[in-house]
Amino acid sequence: MSGRYYSKRIKDIMEKAEKARGNRSRPKTFKSKELAKAWADKNKVKDYTLKNLKNPPNNKIVIVTKT
């Protein structure tokens, strides 16, 4: 196999992977309410609510900003 063909194939694979990922941002998740509150204070997020994504004891909390 020629080096040129191989490098083009790798480039094509990488471009397809970038398109497949998309640009959608995911919400920030935390393991406790205290960590979520500390992050919100550090990043100056004023209006937010905490939403539980899982049932105890496997807590996963997400910050939902109000815009």
Secondary structure, 3 states (H helix, E strand, C coil): CCHHHHHHHHHHHHHHHHHHHCCCCCCCEECCHHHHHHHHHHCCCCCEEEEECCCCCCCCEEEEECC
